[in-house]
Amino acid sequence: MHVPDGFINAPTSAVTGVVAAGAIAVSLRGARRELDERTAPLAGLVAAFIFAVQMLNFPVAAGTSGHLLGGALAAILVGPYTGVLCVSVVLLMQGILFADGGLTALGVNITDMAIVTTVVAYALFRGLVKVLPRTRRSVTVASFVAALVSVPAAALAFTLLYWIGGTTDVSIGKVATAMIGVHVLIGIGEAAITALTVGAVIAVRPDLVYGARGLQQRLKLRVNGELVDAPGASDAGPAPAPVAARSHRKVWITGLVASLLLAGFVSFYASANPDGLEKVASDKGIDEKAKEQANADSPLADYGVKDIANARVSGGLAGVIGVGVTVVAGSAVFWAVRRRRSDGASPTNTETTV
């Protein structure tokens, strides 16, 4: 759903730029409360993983594909403020290095793909976990529903922006119907990816999942081959894992390797069909005044390395470079945010818990 230059007029793009800048400023402050020694490096990894998975367009219907937006996934894994920053870092890297999404439309894309998806998804997620049983499965189910709803919400937000500042004369009713319809289908793919990822991390390190903090699970004992509640057990959470077991290094390395494989190898098999916005724009004439991106001649434009003729090698190398640059840029941002929090904390608040 990357909006190119020319879809939205200059005044509307400028306003969304101000909105995006304000949201990022607020998120930088909020992320200080969300990040700690373990989650700061995880946040950089989440940004890189979103970048990698966004390269994997999956087919939906009628010659259309979709890809992960990532707002729900980021918010649940590392927190809503940090989630906005994660997706914003990805969009910035994509726009500058890969000419994906317009530069003048960067505010539109951050508002739509980073802010709307994160806010909608996390608000729904928190509401669901409050009414569902406090179990790991409930967190996974809530993440599925939140991600599913976040995608058509972003489609609706784009429709609203197009109604305000669209550059072509197209019926807004037709745009809304087409955008929301196809993005409901894309939302199913987003929900599956989000739930599988959240579920996988919760299974091995629930303490690293922001949305699962405070998760409580009744102590169980195995009696005659069956699990039963321990006598007198409270709903207190499981005992803390040993320090060695709580190291985030294995999770970080596993996530980075997975991201590199997805971007460097699996992306070659992604659907070549246009994504939801591209398809609707072509069918409805929204793209009549689309403009070429300023970085269209970038050495990595269109997710390929310039002067490398082999498409598999070119795309895979571009994906690997993208993951590397994103994880470095994201980690630098989140470590800086974390360091500023530590530098500004009182002595009683700087004690590290392991």
PALUMDO-352840 format. One record per residue (C-alpha): residue number from 1; residue in three letters; x, y, z. Coordinates in pm, 1 decimal. Example, Ala and Ser with C-alpha at 12.3 -4.5 7.8 and 13.67 -1.06 7.14 Angstrom:
BEGIN
{1; "Ala"; {1230.0; -450.0; 780.0}}
{2; "Ser"; {1367.0; -106.0; 714.0}}
END
This chain:
BEGIN
{1; "Met"; {0.0; 0.0; 0.0}}
{2; "His"; {293.2; 232.2; -62.1}}
{3; "Val"; {146.6; 554.8; -203.5}}
{4; "Pro"; {363.2; 699.0; -485.8}}
{5; "Asp"; {416.2; 1064.8; -563.6}}
{6; "Gly"; {129.9; 1228.9; -747.6}}
{7; "Phe"; {-165.1; 1039.5; -599.7}}
{8; "Ile"; {-228.1; 1300.3; -327.2}}
{9; "Asn"; {-191.8; 1674.9; -381.5}}
{10; "Ala"; {80.6; 1886.1; -221.7}}
{11; "Pro"; {-127.5; 2054.8; 54.3}}
{12; "Thr"; {-266.0; 1723.4; 181.6}}
{13; "Ser"; {77.2; 1562.3; 159.4}}
{14; "Ala"; {222.8; 1849.8; 359.1}}
{15; "Val"; {-40.9; 1816.3; 631.1}}
{16; "Thr"; {18.4; 1442.5; 659.0}}
{17; "Gly"; {389.6; 1518.5; 679.2}}
{18; "Val"; {325.8; 1738.0; 982.3}}
{19; "Val"; {102.3; 1469.8; 1134.1}}
{20; "Ala"; {369.5; 1205.8; 1073.9}}
{21; "Ala"; {643.0; 1422.9; 1223.7}}
{22; "Gly"; {431.1; 1490.9; 1530.9}}
{23; "Ala"; {349.1; 1122.4; 1573.9}}
{24; "Ile"; {716.0; 1028.1; 1545.2}}
{25; "Ala"; {809.4; 1289.1; 1807.1}}
{26; "Val"; {543.6; 1154.9; 2044.7}}
{27; "Ser"; {653.2; 798.5; 1970.3}}
{28; "Leu"; {1017.1; 877.9; 2048.3}}
{29; "Arg"; {910.0; 991.2; 2394.4}}
{30; "Gly"; {674.0; 698.4; 2444.1}}
{31; "Ala"; {931.5; 444.7; 2325.2}}
{32; "Arg"; {1158.2; 539.6; 2617.0}}
{33; "Arg"; {904.3; 380.2; 2850.1}}
{34; "Glu"; {864.8; 69.9; 2634.3}}
{35; "Leu"; {1227.5; -15.6; 2559.9}}
{36; "Asp"; {1469.5; -187.5; 2795.5}}
{37; "Glu"; {1800.2; -372.6; 2759.7}}
{38; "Arg"; {1633.6; -673.2; 2596.8}}
{39; "Thr"; {1367.8; -511.8; 2381.5}}
{40; "Ala"; {1583.7; -233.5; 2232.4}}
{41; "Pro"; {1777.4; -473.5; 2005.5}}
{42; "Leu"; {1457.3; -668.1; 1938.7}}
{43; "Ala"; {1294.8; -350.3; 1805.3}}
{44; "Gly"; {1565.3; -309.3; 1542.4}}
{45; "Leu"; {1516.4; -672.2; 1445.7}}
{46; "Val"; {1138.6; -624.8; 1420.3}}
{47; "Ala"; {1194.9; -341.1; 1171.6}}
{48; "Ala"; {1425.5; -561.9; 963.1}}
{49; "Phe"; {1179.1; -851.8; 976.5}}
{50; "Ile"; {893.8; -628.5; 858.3}}
{51; "Phe"; {1112.8; -506.6; 572.3}}
{52; "Ala"; {1188.1; -866.3; 473.8}}
{53; "Val"; {828.7; -988.8; 491.2}}
{54; "Gln"; {702.9; -688.3; 295.8}}
{55; "Met"; {903.9; -825.3; 2.4}}
{56; "Leu"; {686.2; -1137.6; 5.0}}
{57; "Asn"; {377.9; -1038.8; -190.0}}
{58; "Phe"; {115.2; -1312.3; -167.3}}
{59; "Pro"; {-168.9; -1359.8; -421.5}}
{60; "Val"; {-519.2; -1270.7; -308.5}}
{61; "Ala"; {-771.6; -1250.2; -594.0}}
{62; "Ala"; {-826.4; -1133.7; -950.7}}
{63; "Gly"; {-460.8; -1075.2; -1034.9}}
{64; "Thr"; {-395.7; -885.3; -712.0}}
{65; "Ser"; {-136.9; -945.0; -441.5}}
{66; "Gly"; {-83.7; -818.6; -91.0}}
{67; "His"; {198.2; -783.3; 156.9}}
{68; "Leu"; {243.2; -730.3; 526.8}}
{69; "Leu"; {194.9; -375.3; 655.3}}
{70; "Gly"; {344.7; -461.5; 991.9}}
{71; "Gly"; {183.7; -213.8; 1228.8}}
{72; "Ala"; {-0.6; -476.1; 1430.9}}
{73; "Leu"; {300.7; -706.7; 1449.5}}
{74; "Ala"; {535.5; -431.2; 1563.5}}
{75; "Ala"; {293.8; -290.2; 1823.1}}
{76; "Ile"; {228.6; -627.9; 1983.6}}
{77; "Leu"; {593.2; -735.1; 1987.7}}
{78; "Val"; {761.0; -412.9; 2103.8}}
{79; "Gly"; {482.9; -168.6; 2200.1}}
{80; "Pro"; {267.9; 82.6; 2010.2}}
{81; "Tyr"; {505.5; 379.6; 2029.2}}
{82; "Thr"; {803.8; 169.3; 1927.6}}
{83; "Gly"; {584.7; 4.0; 1664.7}}
{84; "Val"; {518.9; 337.6; 1494.2}}
{85; "Leu"; {893.8; 396.9; 1483.2}}
{86; "Cys"; {965.0; 46.9; 1347.1}}
{87; "Val"; {731.4; 84.8; 1050.1}}
{88; "Ser"; {849.1; 444.1; 992.3}}
{89; "Val"; {1212.2; 327.5; 971.9}}
{90; "Val"; {1109.5; 63.0; 716.9}}
{91; "Leu"; {918.7; 315.6; 504.8}}
{92; "Leu"; {1209.8; 559.3; 516.4}}
{93; "Met"; {1459.3; 293.0; 402.4}}
{94; "Gln"; {1223.6; 176.2; 127.0}}
{95; "Gly"; {1165.0; 528.2; -2.1}}
{96; "Ile"; {1527.5; 640.7; 0.3}}
{97; "Leu"; {1706.7; 324.4; -109.3}}
{98; "Phe"; {1450.8; 130.3; -310.7}}
{99; "Ala"; {1227.5; 406.5; -456.9}}
{100; "Asp"; {926.9; 229.6; -305.7}}
{101; "Gly"; {660.9; 485.2; -215.3}}
{102; "Gly"; {689.4; 853.0; -297.6}}
{103; "Leu"; {921.9; 1089.0; -114.1}}
{104; "Thr"; {666.5; 1369.5; -117.5}}
{105; "Ala"; {414.2; 1105.3; -9.2}}
{106; "Leu"; {628.5; 986.6; 282.1}}
{107; "Gly"; {399.7; 1164.3; 528.3}}
{108; "Val"; {99.1; 994.2; 369.3}}
{109; "Asn"; {261.9; 652.7; 394.9}}
{110; "Ile"; {374.5; 696.8; 755.3}}
{111; "Thr"; {30.6; 824.6; 854.2}}
{112; "Asp"; {-145.4; 540.4; 675.9}}
{113; "Met"; {85.9; 241.2; 720.7}}
{114; "Ala"; {261.1; 323.7; 1048.3}}
{115; "Ile"; {21.0; 533.1; 1255.9}}
{116; "Val"; {-324.2; 408.6; 1154.5}}
{117; "Thr"; {-234.7; 38.4; 1152.5}}
{118; "Thr"; {-50.9; 56.0; 1484.2}}
{119; "Val"; {-313.1; 260.1; 1669.4}}
{120; "Val"; {-610.2; 60.4; 1540.1}}
{121; "Ala"; {-441.5; -276.5; 1590.7}}
{122; "Tyr"; {-309.1; -210.9; 1938.8}}
{123; "Ala"; {-630.9; -53.2; 2065.4}}
{124; "Leu"; {-828.4; -356.9; 1945.3}}
{125; "Phe"; {-563.0; -596.6; 2076.3}}
{126; "Arg"; {-570.8; -445.6; 2426.4}}
{127; "Gly"; {-948.8; -457.1; 2430.7}}
{128; "Leu"; {-951.1; -824.0; 2333.8}}
{129; "Val"; {-687.7; -939.0; 2584.2}}
{130; "Lys"; {-886.6; -773.5; 2862.3}}
{131; "Val"; {-1195.1; -984.6; 2792.5}}
{132; "Leu"; {-1028.9; -1308.1; 2680.0}}
{133; "Pro"; {-872.6; -1559.5; 2921.1}}
{134; "Arg"; {-520.6; -1460.9; 3018.7}}
{135; "Thr"; {-337.4; -1725.5; 2819.4}}
{136; "Arg"; {-74.3; -1730.6; 2548.7}}
{137; "Arg"; {-329.2; -1863.9; 2302.0}}
{138; "Ser"; {-555.7; -1567.3; 2372.0}}
{139; "Val"; {-272.7; -1326.3; 2293.7}}
{140; "Thr"; {-218.7; -1502.9; 1962.0}}
{141; "Val"; {-590.1; -1494.2; 1879.4}}
{142; "Ala"; {-610.7; -1125.6; 1971.6}}
{143; "Ser"; {-311.6; -1051.4; 1749.3}}
{144; "Phe"; {-483.5; -1226.7; 1456.7}}
{145; "Val"; {-801.0; -1020.9; 1490.6}}
{146; "Ala"; {-614.3; -693.7; 1547.5}}
{147; "Ala"; {-397.0; -744.4; 1240.4}}
{148; "Leu"; {-696.7; -844.8; 1028.2}}
{149; "Val"; {-883.5; -522.8; 1111.0}}
{150; "Ser"; {-579.2; -295.5; 1079.0}}
{151; "Val"; {-542.6; -350.1; 703.2}}
{152; "Pro"; {-891.2; -239.3; 587.7}}
{153; "Ala"; {-858.2; 43.2; 842.8}}
{154; "Ala"; {-549.1; 161.8; 654.8}}
{155; "Ala"; {-738.5; 124.6; 325.5}}
{156; "Leu"; {-1018.6; 339.0; 467.4}}
{157; "Ala"; {-763.9; 598.6; 583.2}}
{158; "Phe"; {-615.1; 616.5; 231.9}}
{159; "Thr"; {-964.0; 655.8; 88.1}}
{160; "Leu"; {-1026.7; 947.3; 322.9}}
{161; "Leu"; {-698.4; 1111.3; 225.1}}
{162; "Tyr"; {-780.4; 1059.3; -141.3}}
{163; "Trp"; {-1123.3; 1213.8; -89.4}}
{164; "Ile"; {-955.2; 1519.6; 66.0}}
{165; "Gly"; {-660.9; 1558.3; -171.0}}
{166; "Gly"; {-682.2; 1313.9; -461.6}}
{167; "Thr"; {-536.1; 1441.5; -788.9}}
{168; "Thr"; {-785.5; 1271.1; -1020.4}}
{169; "Asp"; {-1160.0; 1295.8; -1048.0}}
{170; "Val"; {-1270.0; 947.9; -945.0}}
{171; "Ser"; {-1584.7; 852.5; -754.6}}
{172; "Ile"; {-1486.1; 819.4; -390.8}}
{173; "Gly"; {-1753.8; 554.8; -340.8}}
{174; "Lys"; {-1592.6; 332.6; -604.2}}
{175; "Val"; {-1249.5; 388.7; -452.2}}
{176; "Ala"; {-1372.8; 300.7; -104.0}}
{177; "Thr"; {-1551.4; -13.9; -219.0}}
{178; "Ala"; {-1253.6; -139.2; -418.2}}
{179; "Met"; {-990.7; -49.5; -156.2}}
{180; "Ile"; {-1171.1; -193.4; 144.1}}
{181; "Gly"; {-1285.7; -502.7; -44.2}}
{182; "Val"; {-941.6; -612.2; -159.7}}
{183; "His"; {-771.7; -514.2; 166.4}}
{184; "Val"; {-1006.5; -727.3; 372.0}}
{185; "Leu"; {-859.9; -1021.2; 180.0}}
{186; "Ile"; {-505.9; -890.8; 226.5}}
{187; "Gly"; {-585.5; -850.1; 596.2}}
{188; "Ile"; {-630.6; -1227.3; 625.0}}
{189; "Gly"; {-272.3; -1276.5; 510.3}}
{190; "Glu"; {-153.8; -1002.5; 746.3}}
{191; "Ala"; {-339.8; -1165.9; 1033.8}}
{192; "Ala"; {-189.1; -1509.0; 962.5}}
{193; "Ile"; {166.4; -1374.4; 945.2}}
{194; "Thr"; {119.3; -1167.6; 1260.2}}
{195; "Ala"; {-38.1; -1446.5; 1463.7}}
{196; "Leu"; {222.1; -1702.4; 1355.9}}
{197; "Thr"; {509.0; -1468.5; 1440.5}}
{198; "Val"; {366.8; -1357.7; 1776.0}}
{199; "Gly"; {281.2; -1716.7; 1862.9}}
{200; "Ala"; {632.8; -1834.6; 1776.7}}
{201; "Val"; {799.7; -1571.4; 1994.8}}
{202; "Ile"; {556.1; -1626.8; 2282.4}}
{203; "Ala"; {628.4; -1999.4; 2270.8}}
{204; "Val"; {997.9; -1948.2; 2344.4}}
{205; "Arg"; {1027.4; -1603.8; 2504.9}}
{206; "Pro"; {696.7; -1457.1; 2624.7}}
{207; "Asp"; {891.1; -1199.8; 2829.4}}
{208; "Leu"; {1004.7; -1038.2; 2502.3}}
{209; "Val"; {650.6; -981.5; 2374.2}}
{210; "Tyr"; {523.4; -641.5; 2486.5}}
{211; "Gly"; {159.6; -741.9; 2442.1}}
{212; "Ala"; {210.4; -1046.4; 2666.2}}
{213; "Arg"; {360.1; -860.5; 2961.8}}
{214; "Gly"; {172.8; -947.2; 3275.5}}
{215; "Leu"; {47.5; -1265.9; 3114.1}}
{216; "Gln"; {-55.2; -1501.4; 3390.2}}
{217; "Gln"; {-79.3; -1874.8; 3378.5}}
{218; "Arg"; {-195.1; -2107.8; 3653.4}}
{219; "Leu"; {68.3; -2351.5; 3775.7}}
{220; "Lys"; {-0.8; -2704.5; 3648.9}}
{221; "Leu"; {107.8; -3044.7; 3777.0}}
{222; "Arg"; {102.6; -3371.0; 3584.8}}
{223; "Val"; {-91.3; -3635.5; 3778.3}}
{224; "Asn"; {-137.8; -3979.7; 3625.2}}
{225; "Gly"; {-55.8; -3839.0; 3284.5}}
{226; "Glu"; {-300.0; -3546.7; 3309.3}}
{227; "Leu"; {-234.7; -3177.6; 3376.9}}
{228; "Val"; {-424.1; -3042.4; 3677.7}}
{229; "Asp"; {-413.2; -2715.9; 3872.4}}
{230; "Ala"; {-158.9; -2729.9; 4152.4}}
{231; "Pro"; {-323.1; -2730.1; 4497.9}}
{232; "Gly"; {-341.7; -2379.7; 4633.8}}
{233; "Ala"; {-171.6; -2236.0; 4327.5}}
{234; "Ser"; {-243.4; -1873.1; 4259.0}}
{235; "Asp"; {-260.0; -1713.9; 3919.3}}
{236; "Ala"; {92.2; -1589.5; 3952.3}}
{237; "Gly"; {301.5; -1615.8; 3642.6}}
{238; "Pro"; {572.0; -1874.3; 3594.2}}
{239; "Ala"; {895.1; -1837.9; 3784.7}}
{240; "Pro"; {1160.8; -1624.7; 3616.5}}
{241; "Ala"; {1390.6; -1818.0; 3387.6}}
{242; "Pro"; {1760.9; -1840.4; 3469.2}}
{243; "Val"; {1978.0; -1556.1; 3342.8}}
{244; "Ala"; {2136.0; -1768.9; 3067.9}}
{245; "Ala"; {1796.5; -1883.5; 2945.1}}
{246; "Arg"; {1670.6; -1524.9; 2929.9}}
{247; "Ser"; {1944.2; -1400.3; 2698.9}}
{248; "His"; {1792.2; -1244.2; 2390.7}}
{249; "Arg"; {2091.3; -1330.9; 2173.2}}
{250; "Lys"; {1951.9; -1657.6; 2034.5}}
{251; "Val"; {1618.0; -1496.7; 1952.1}}
{252; "Trp"; {1793.7; -1205.1; 1782.3}}
{253; "Ile"; {2021.5; -1427.4; 1574.6}}
{254; "Thr"; {1734.8; -1657.3; 1476.3}}
{255; "Gly"; {1519.8; -1361.2; 1373.8}}
{256; "Leu"; {1799.8; -1201.9; 1172.6}}
{257; "Val"; {1877.4; -1525.8; 989.0}}
{258; "Ala"; {1506.9; -1573.2; 913.1}}
{259; "Ser"; {1484.0; -1215.7; 780.7}}
{260; "Leu"; {1788.6; -1262.2; 557.2}}
{261; "Leu"; {1652.4; -1587.9; 418.1}}
{262; "Leu"; {1310.2; -1438.4; 351.4}}
{263; "Ala"; {1447.7; -1128.5; 179.2}}
{264; "Gly"; {1742.7; -1293.4; 8.6}}
{265; "Phe"; {1587.0; -1618.5; -111.1}}
{266; "Val"; {1213.9; -1662.8; -52.1}}
{267; "Ser"; {1132.0; -1318.0; -197.4}}
{268; "Phe"; {1223.2; -1449.4; -544.0}}
{269; "Tyr"; {907.2; -1660.0; -532.8}}
{270; "Ala"; {676.4; -1374.6; -425.9}}
{271; "Ser"; {375.8; -1288.9; -641.0}}
{272; "Ala"; {451.7; -1050.8; -927.4}}
{273; "Asn"; {90.9; -925.6; -937.8}}
{274; "Pro"; {27.7; -561.6; -838.7}}
{275; "Asp"; {-63.1; -505.8; -476.4}}
{276; "Gly"; {-404.7; -388.6; -363.2}}
{277; "Leu"; {-344.5; -15.8; -403.7}}
{278; "Glu"; {-166.0; -55.5; -737.3}}
{279; "Lys"; {-450.4; -267.7; -873.4}}
{280; "Val"; {-722.7; -29.4; -758.8}}
{281; "Ala"; {-525.3; 271.8; -884.7}}
{282; "Ser"; {-488.8; 112.4; -1227.7}}
{283; "Asp"; {-850.3; -1.8; -1250.7}}
{284; "Lys"; {-1004.4; 325.1; -1128.6}}
{285; "Gly"; {-763.5; 571.7; -1290.3}}
{286; "Ile"; {-613.7; 699.3; -967.0}}
{287; "Asp"; {-265.6; 663.6; -1113.2}}
{288; "Glu"; {-319.7; 902.0; -1405.6}}
{289; "Lys"; {-107.0; 1171.6; -1240.4}}
{290; "Ala"; {144.7; 946.5; -1068.2}}
{291; "Lys"; {499.5; 1084.2; -1078.4}}
{292; "Glu"; {831.4; 906.6; -1099.0}}
{293; "Gln"; {1007.2; 887.7; -765.2}}
{294; "Ala"; {1310.6; 1114.3; -727.0}}
{295; "Asn"; {1527.4; 814.4; -640.3}}
{296; "Ala"; {1405.4; 603.1; -931.6}}
{297; "Asp"; {1765.5; 573.7; -1056.0}}
{298; "Ser"; {1890.6; 444.7; -720.0}}
{299; "Pro"; {2129.1; 145.8; -747.6}}
{300; "Leu"; {1869.3; -53.3; -548.5}}
{301; "Ala"; {1552.3; 77.8; -713.3}}
{302; "Asp"; {1270.1; -174.7; -751.5}}
{303; "Tyr"; {1447.9; -414.7; -514.0}}
{304; "Gly"; {1726.1; -510.2; -750.7}}
{305; "Val"; {2096.0; -429.3; -766.8}}
{306; "Lys"; {2187.9; -219.8; -1068.2}}
{307; "Asp"; {2405.9; -385.1; -1333.9}}
{308; "Ile"; {2342.7; -738.0; -1203.7}}
{309; "Ala"; {2159.6; -915.8; -1485.5}}
{310; "Asn"; {2058.0; -1230.5; -1297.6}}
{311; "Ala"; {1717.8; -1148.8; -1146.1}}
{312; "Arg"; {1752.0; -1402.4; -863.7}}
{313; "Val"; {2093.7; -1275.0; -757.0}}
{314; "Ser"; {1997.9; -908.9; -804.0}}
{315; "Gly"; {1676.7; -931.6; -601.4}}
{316; "Gly"; {1827.3; -1151.5; -332.4}}
{317; "Leu"; {2127.2; -925.4; -283.6}}
{318; "Ala"; {1902.0; -618.5; -268.7}}
{319; "Gly"; {1690.3; -790.1; -4.4}}
{320; "Val"; {1993.1; -880.2; 205.5}}
{321; "Ile"; {2124.5; -523.3; 180.8}}
{322; "Gly"; {1782.8; -389.9; 279.0}}
{323; "Val"; {1762.0; -612.5; 585.4}}
{324; "Gly"; {2115.2; -516.1; 688.6}}
{325; "Val"; {2060.6; -143.3; 647.6}}
{326; "Thr"; {1723.6; -155.1; 823.3}}
{327; "Val"; {1845.9; -353.0; 1124.0}}
{328; "Val"; {2144.0; -118.8; 1164.3}}
{329; "Ala"; {1935.5; 197.7; 1126.8}}
{330; "Gly"; {1656.4; 68.2; 1348.7}}
{331; "Ser"; {1891.9; -58.5; 1618.0}}
{332; "Ala"; {2077.1; 273.5; 1620.8}}
{333; "Val"; {1751.0; 464.3; 1670.4}}
{334; "Phe"; {1624.6; 238.9; 1947.3}}
{335; "Trp"; {1954.1; 220.1; 2131.7}}
{336; "Ala"; {1972.2; 600.5; 2121.2}}
{337; "Val"; {1619.1; 622.5; 2262.2}}
{338; "Arg"; {1705.1; 367.8; 2531.7}}
{339; "Arg"; {2031.9; 544.6; 2619.7}}
{340; "Arg"; {1853.4; 877.8; 2653.4}}
{341; "Arg"; {1605.5; 717.2; 2892.0}}
{342; "Ser"; {1890.2; 569.6; 3097.9}}
{343; "Asp"; {2082.3; 897.4; 3103.7}}
{344; "Gly"; {1773.2; 1083.0; 3222.0}}
{345; "Ala"; {1668.4; 830.1; 3484.8}}
{346; "Ser"; {1725.5; 878.3; 3852.1}}
{347; "Pro"; {1972.5; 642.1; 4026.4}}
{348; "Thr"; {1684.6; 442.2; 4170.2}}
{349; "Asn"; {1545.2; 381.3; 3823.7}}
{350; "Thr"; {1865.4; 271.2; 3651.2}}
{351; "Glu"; {1901.5; -61.9; 3826.0}}
{352; "Thr"; {1902.7; -344.6; 3575.9}}
{353; "Thr"; {1692.7; -652.6; 3629.4}}
{354; "Val"; {1809.0; -977.5; 3472.3}}
END
